[in-house]
Amino acid sequence: MNNQMPERPLLVIDGDSFAHRAYHGLPKSIRRAGNKGGGAIVGFANYLLRLYEAERPRAVVTGWDTLDAPTWRVLEFPPYQGGREFEDEIVDQLSVLPEFVRACGFVTAKAAGYEADDFLAAAVAAEERRGGTALVASGDRDAFQLASASITILHPVKAGEIARIGPAQVLERYGVEPQQVPDFIALRGDPSDKIPGARGVGATTAASLLKRYPDLEAMIADNRFPAQADDLRLYRRIATMDPTAPLPPIPDCTPTWDKAAALARDWELKALAGRLGQLATAGR
């Protein structure tokens, strides 16, 4: 047995994914100081605390989008995620949630040009290099491409349930291996991201092709999709999470619930402050 291998996993969270779920799942009547929105903060905190309590990770990393600067994906493919508009209150809460995560003693990763997804991939790659295991919490199925023997995806489903997704579950759901997910998305398309996909190819055909070929490049080499080859390569690149995204250091952590409770009190989120205060008192 390798004594250097961490016993506890790294927990990697798609901050924007859970913040948006929280914003749309909780009443807009939840307010913080200055009559600003608080529902996304409270809901995100609930997810964060629940995941931490359940998984007891060695450290927590949250990845965030940068909304005020275009990503490299938009620069390469301007229609990407076109038409998405966010209400001012969710944008405001997204701007302060990284501060809350840092107050908890956890790591935030955010940089212009990158998406939260990219930091998930970078954190997973770093943890695999050090011989560790990781849990990736995301509501975005694109994250299924990260599943492996050492990486499990925590995917929220109905009624607050969290599904644990490994390679076998990816194969069961999509009919492809995790590493083929970007090829699958490129072929099938993704309406939510405005990725058109291959003409006349849906999920069933995409999965069937990826049983016959290891990846999109092998299909192109076999003279499939000659008129769309360059476009499909671009779609695959866009669908691939970037493991080279700039990550801060991720040391083992001890939560600083007292600091998070103080911040929640400053925001006048009393119930959240009370819950965090209880965790601080209990030393959990």
VEXDO-742398 format. One record per residue (C-alpha): x negated, y negated, z negated; residue number from 0; residue in three letters. Coordinates in steps of 0.1 Angstrom, whole numbers, plus 2048, in hexadecimal, padded with zeros to 3 digits. Each point is the difference from the previous one (the first is absolute). Layout:
+-----+-----+-----+-----+-----+
|   X |   Y |   Z |   i |  aa |
+-----+-----+-----+-----+-----+
|   X |   Y |   Z | NUM | ala |
...
+-----+-----+-----+-----+-----+
***
This chain:
+-----+-----+-----+-----+-----+
|   X |   Y |   Z |   i |  aa |
+-----+-----+-----+-----+-----+
| 800 | 800 | 800 |   0 | met |
| 7F3 | 7DD | 809 |   1 | asn |
| 7FE | 7ED | 7DF |   2 | asn |
| 7FE | 7DF | 813 |   3 | gln |
| 822 | 804 | 810 |   4 | met |
| 81A | 7E9 | 7F0 |   5 | pro |
| 81B | 812 | 7ED |   6 | glu |
| 819 | 7E5 | 806 |   7 | arg |
| 80C | 7F4 | 822 |   8 | pro |
| 7FE | 7DD | 80F |   9 | leu |
| 822 | 7F1 | 804 |  10 | leu |
| 803 | 7EA | 81F |  11 | val |
| 820 | 7EC | 804 |  12 | ile |
| 80F | 7EE | 81F |  13 | asp |
| 809 | 7E0 | 7EE |  14 | gly |
| 815 | 7F1 | 81B |  15 | asp |
| 814 | 820 | 805 |  16 | ser |
| 80A | 802 | 7DC |  17 | phe |
| 805 | 7DB | 7FC |  18 | ala |
| 819 | 800 | 81D |  19 | his |
| 812 | 81E | 7F2 |  20 | arg |
| 803 | 7EF | 7DF |  21 | ala |
| 80C | 7DF | 80F |  22 | tyr |
| 81C | 811 | 813 |  23 | his |
| 809 | 818 | 7E4 |  24 | gly |
| 803 | 7E8 | 7E2 |  25 | leu |
| 818 | 7E3 | 7FB |  26 | pro |
| 7F5 | 7DE | 80C |  27 | lys |
| 80D | 7F3 | 7DE |  28 | ser |
| 7DF | 80B | 7F0 |  29 | ile |
| 7ED | 7DF | 7FC |  30 | arg |
| 7DE | 7F6 | 7F3 |  31 | arg |
| 7F4 | 7DE | 7F3 |  32 | ala |
| 80A | 7E2 | 815 |  33 | gly |
| 81F | 813 | 80D |  34 | asn |
| 7EA | 813 | 818 |  35 | lys |
| 807 | 824 | 80C |  36 | gly |
| 7F6 | 81C | 7E9 |  37 | gly |
| 810 | 81F | 80D |  38 | gly |
| 7E4 | 80C | 816 |  39 | ala |
| 7E7 | 7FA | 7E4 |  40 | ile |
| 815 | 814 | 7E7 |  41 | val |
| 808 | 81C | 818 |  42 | gly |
| 7DC | 803 | 80C |  43 | phe |
| 7F4 | 801 | 7DB |  44 | ala |
| 819 | 81C | 7F9 |  45 | asn |
| 7F2 | 814 | 81D |  46 | tyr |
| 7DC | 7F9 | 7F5 |  47 | leu |
| 806 | 809 | 7DC |  48 | leu |
| 813 | 81F | 809 |  49 | arg |
| 7E5 | 80C | 818 |  50 | leu |
| 7E5 | 7F9 | 7E6 |  51 | tyr |
| 812 | 812 | 7E4 |  52 | glu |
| 807 | 81E | 816 |  53 | ala |
| 7DE | 804 | 811 |  54 | glu |
| 7E7 | 7F2 | 7E6 |  55 | arg |
| 7E7 | 7F6 | 81B |  56 | pro |
| 7DC | 7F6 | 7FB |  57 | arg |
| 807 | 7DF | 811 |  58 | ala |
| 81A | 7EE | 814 |  59 | val |
| 7FC | 7ED | 821 |  60 | val |
| 81C | 7EC | 810 |  61 | thr |
| 7FD | 7F6 | 824 |  62 | gly |
| 812 | 7E1 | 80D |  63 | trp |
| 808 | 7F0 | 821 |  64 | asp |
| 7F5 | 7DC | 807 |  65 | thr |
| 81F | 7EF | 80E |  66 | leu |
| 7F0 | 7DF | 80A |  67 | asp |
| 7E6 | 80E | 818 |  68 | ala |
| 805 | 817 | 81E |  69 | pro |
| 7F2 | 823 | 7FE |  70 | thr |
| 7E9 | 80F | 819 |  71 | trp |
| 81E | 814 | 80C |  72 | arg |
| 814 | 7E1 | 809 |  73 | val |
| 7E2 | 7F1 | 812 |  74 | leu |
| 7FC | 820 | 815 |  75 | glu |
| 825 | 806 | 805 |  76 | phe |
| 815 | 7E0 | 7FB |  77 | pro |
| 822 | 812 | 7FE |  78 | pro |
| 7F5 | 814 | 7E2 |  79 | tyr |
| 819 | 7FC | 7E3 |  80 | gln |
| 810 | 7E3 | 814 |  81 | gly |
| 820 | 7F1 | 7F2 |  82 | gly |
| 7F9 | 808 | 7DC |  83 | arg |
| 80B | 7E4 | 7EA |  84 | glu |
| 7FE | 800 | 7DA |  85 | phe |
| 815 | 7EB | 7E8 |  86 | glu |
| 7EC | 7E5 | 7ED |  87 | asp |
| 806 | 811 | 7DF |  88 | glu |
| 7EF | 821 | 80A |  89 | ile |
| 7E3 | 7ED | 80F |  90 | val |
| 7FC | 7EC | 7E0 |  91 | asp |
| 800 | 820 | 7EA |  92 | gln |
| 7E8 | 811 | 818 |  93 | leu |
| 7E8 | 7E3 | 7FA |  94 | ser |
| 7FF | 805 | 7DB |  95 | val |
| 803 | 826 | 7FD |  96 | leu |
| 7DA | 806 | 805 |  97 | pro |
| 7FB | 7EA | 7E1 |  98 | glu |
| 817 | 816 | 7EC |  99 | phe |
| 7ED | 81F | 80C | 100 | val |
| 7DF | 7F1 | 7F5 | 101 | arg |
| 80F | 7F7 | 7DF | 102 | ala |
| 807 | 825 | 7FB | 103 | cys |
| 7DB | 807 | 805 | 104 | gly |
| 804 | 80F | 822 | 105 | phe |
| 7F0 | 7F8 | 822 | 106 | val |
| 810 | 7EC | 81C | 107 | thr |
| 7F4 | 801 | 824 | 108 | ala |
| 80A | 7E5 | 818 | 109 | lys |
| 7EF | 7F0 | 81E | 110 | ala |
| 80A | 7EC | 81E | 111 | ala |
| 803 | 815 | 81F | 112 | gly |
| 808 | 820 | 7ED | 113 | tyr |
| 820 | 811 | 7F5 | 114 | glu |
| 807 | 811 | 7DF | 115 | ala |
| 7FF | 821 | 814 | 116 | asp |
| 7DB | 7FA | 808 | 117 | asp |
| 7F7 | 7FD | 7DC | 118 | phe |
| 811 | 821 | 7F8 | 119 | leu |
| 7EA | 811 | 81A | 120 | ala |
| 7E1 | 7EF | 7F4 | 121 | ala |
| 806 | 809 | 7DC | 122 | ala |
| 808 | 824 | 809 | 123 | val |
| 7E0 | 803 | 815 | 124 | ala |
| 7EB | 7F1 | 7E4 | 125 | ala |
| 80F | 819 | 7E7 | 126 | glu |
| 7FA | 81D | 816 | 127 | glu |
| 7DC | 7F6 | 804 | 128 | arg |
| 7FB | 801 | 7DB | 129 | arg |
| 810 | 822 | 7FE | 130 | gly |
| 820 | 7F5 | 7F0 | 131 | gly |
| 825 | 804 | 806 | 132 | thr |
| 81A | 7E5 | 807 | 133 | ala |
| 825 | 7FA | 7FF | 134 | leu |
| 80E | 7E7 | 819 | 135 | val |
| 821 | 7F0 | 7F7 | 136 | ala |
| 812 | 7F2 | 81F | 137 | ser |
| 822 | 7FE | 80E | 138 | gly |
| 7F1 | 7FE | 823 | 139 | asp |
| 7FE | 822 | 812 | 140 | arg |
| 7E2 | 7F3 | 813 | 141 | asp |
| 7ED | 809 | 7E0 | 142 | ala |
| 806 | 825 | 807 | 143 | phe |
| 7E1 | 7FE | 816 | 144 | gln |
| 7EB | 7FF | 7E0 | 145 | leu |
| 80D | 821 | 7F1 | 146 | ala |
| 7E5 | 81A | 7FB | 147 | ser |
| 7F5 | 81B | 7E8 | 148 | ala |
| 7F4 | 7E4 | 7E8 | 149 | ser |
| 81A | 7E5 | 809 | 150 | ile |
| 825 | 802 | 7F7 | 151 | thr |
| 819 | 7E6 | 80B | 152 | ile |
| 81A | 7F4 | 7E7 | 153 | leu |
| 81E | 7F7 | 815 | 154 | his |
| 81F | 7F1 | 7F0 | 155 | pro |
| 821 | 80F | 80B | 156 | val |
| 824 | 7FC | 7F4 | 157 | lys |
| 80A | 7FA | 7DC | 158 | ala |
| 7DD | 7F7 | 7F5 | 159 | gly |
| 7F2 | 822 | 808 | 160 | glu |
| 7DB | 802 | 80B | 161 | ile |
| 7F7 | 81B | 819 | 162 | ala |
| 7DD | 80E | 800 | 163 | arg |
| 7F4 | 803 | 824 | 164 | ile |
| 7E2 | 815 | 80A | 165 | gly |
| 7F6 | 80E | 822 | 166 | pro |
| 81A | 81C | 7FE | 167 | ala |
| 81C | 7E6 | 7FA | 168 | gln |
| 7F4 | 7EA | 81D | 169 | val |
| 800 | 81F | 817 | 170 | leu |
| 823 | 809 | 7F3 | 171 | glu |
| 80E | 7DD | 806 | 172 | arg |
| 7F0 | 7F6 | 820 | 173 | tyr |
| 7F3 | 820 | 80F | 174 | gly |
| 7DC | 7F2 | 802 | 175 | val |
| 7E1 | 800 | 7EA | 176 | glu |
| 7F8 | 7E0 | 7EC | 177 | pro |
| 7E3 | 7F6 | 816 | 178 | gln |
| 818 | 801 | 81E | 179 | gln |
| 819 | 7E8 | 7F1 | 180 | val |
| 7F1 | 7E1 | 812 | 181 | pro |
| 802 | 814 | 821 | 182 | asp |
| 824 | 809 | 7F8 | 183 | phe |
| 809 | 7DC | 7F9 | 184 | ile |
| 7EF | 7F4 | 820 | 185 | ala |
| 814 | 81A | 815 | 186 | leu |
| 821 | 7FD | 7EE | 187 | arg |
| 7FE | 7DB | 7F9 | 188 | gly |
| 80B | 7ED | 7E1 | 189 | asp |
| 81D | 7E8 | 804 | 190 | pro |
| 7F9 | 7F0 | 7DE | 191 | ser |
| 7DD | 7F6 | 80B | 192 | asp |
| 80B | 7F9 | 824 | 193 | lys |
| 7E9 | 81C | 80D | 194 | ile |
| 811 | 80B | 821 | 195 | pro |
| 7F1 | 823 | 802 | 196 | gly |
| 7FD | 815 | 820 | 197 | ala |
| 81D | 7FD | 819 | 198 | arg |
| 81A | 81B | 7FB | 199 | gly |
| 7EE | 810 | 7E2 | 200 | val |
| 812 | 804 | 7DF | 201 | gly |
| 7F6 | 810 | 7DF | 202 | ala |
| 807 | 824 | 80C | 203 | thr |
| 7EC | 7FC | 820 | 204 | thr |
| 7E4 | 7EE | 7EE | 205 | ala |
| 7FD | 81D | 7E6 | 206 | ala |
| 801 | 81A | 81C | 207 | ser |
| 7E4 | 7EF | 813 | 208 | leu |
| 7EB | 7FF | 7E0 | 209 | leu |
| 804 | 825 | 7FC | 210 | lys |
| 7F1 | 805 | 823 | 211 | arg |
| 7E5 | 7E4 | 7FD | 212 | tyr |
| 7EB | 7F6 | 7E2 | 213 | pro |
| 805 | 7DB | 806 | 214 | asp |
| 80B | 7E5 | 819 | 215 | leu |
| 7DD | 7FE | 80F | 216 | glu |
| 802 | 825 | 80A | 217 | ala |
| 821 | 7F9 | 811 | 218 | met |
| 7F2 | 7E3 | 813 | 219 | ile |
| 7E2 | 815 | 80B | 220 | ala |
| 819 | 81A | 80D | 221 | asp |
| 80F | 7E4 | 816 | 222 | asn |
| 81F | 7FA | 7EB | 223 | arg |
| 80E | 7DD | 7FE | 224 | phe |
| 7E7 | 7F2 | 81A | 225 | pro |
| 814 | 7E0 | 804 | 226 | ala |
| 803 | 7FA | 7DA | 227 | gln |
| 7DE | 80D | 7F4 | 228 | ala |
| 7F1 | 7DF | 7F6 | 229 | asp |
| 821 | 7F5 | 7EF | 230 | asp |
| 803 | 821 | 7ED | 231 | leu |
| 7DC | 7FD | 7F4 | 232 | arg |
| 808 | 7DD | 7F3 | 233 | leu |
| 820 | 80D | 7EE | 234 | tyr |
| 7EB | 81C | 7F0 | 235 | arg |
| 7E6 | 7E7 | 7F4 | 236 | arg |
| 81C | 7EA | 7F1 | 237 | ile |
| 810 | 81E | 7EF | 238 | ala |
| 7DF | 80A | 7F0 | 239 | thr |
| 7F8 | 7F3 | 7DE | 240 | met |
| 7DD | 7F0 | 7FF | 241 | asp |
| 7E9 | 810 | 7E6 | 242 | pro |
| 7E6 | 7E4 | 805 | 243 | thr |
| 816 | 7E6 | 7EF | 244 | ala |
| 7EC | 7EC | 7E6 | 245 | pro |
| 805 | 80F | 7DD | 246 | leu |
| 7F6 | 7F2 | 7DF | 247 | pro |
| 7EF | 818 | 7E7 | 248 | pro |
| 817 | 81A | 7F0 | 249 | ile |
| 7F2 | 809 | 7DE | 250 | pro |
| 813 | 815 | 7E7 | 251 | asp |
| 818 | 7EA | 7EE | 252 | cys |
| 812 | 7FC | 7DF | 253 | thr |
| 821 | 7ED | 804 | 254 | pro |
| 802 | 7DE | 7F0 | 255 | thr |
| 826 | 801 | 7F9 | 256 | trp |
| 7FC | 7E3 | 7E7 | 257 | asp |
| 7F4 | 7E9 | 81B | 258 | lys |
| 81C | 80B | 817 | 259 | ala |
| 819 | 7FA | 7E4 | 260 | ala |
| 7F3 | 7DD | 7FB | 261 | ala |
| 804 | 7F8 | 825 | 262 | leu |
| 823 | 80E | 800 | 263 | ala |
| 808 | 7EA | 7E2 | 264 | arg |
| 7F2 | 7E2 | 813 | 265 | asp |
| 818 | 809 | 81C | 266 | trp |
| 81D | 804 | 7E7 | 267 | glu |
| 806 | 824 | 80B | 268 | leu |
| 808 | 80A | 7DC | 269 | lys |
| 80B | 824 | 805 | 270 | ala |
| 7E0 | 807 | 815 | 271 | leu |
| 7EB | 7EF | 7E6 | 272 | ala |
| 80F | 815 | 7E4 | 273 | gly |
| 7FA | 820 | 813 | 274 | arg |
| 7DB | 7F7 | 807 | 275 | leu |
| 7FC | 7F5 | 7DB | 276 | gly |
| 80C | 822 | 7F5 | 277 | gln |
| 7E7 | 811 | 816 | 278 | leu |
| 7E4 | 7EA | 7F3 | 279 | ala |
| 80A | 808 | 7DC | 280 | thr |
| 801 | 825 | 807 | 281 | ala |
| 7DE | 7FE | 811 | 282 | gly |
| 80D | 813 | 81E | 283 | arg |
+-----+-----+-----+-----+-----+
***
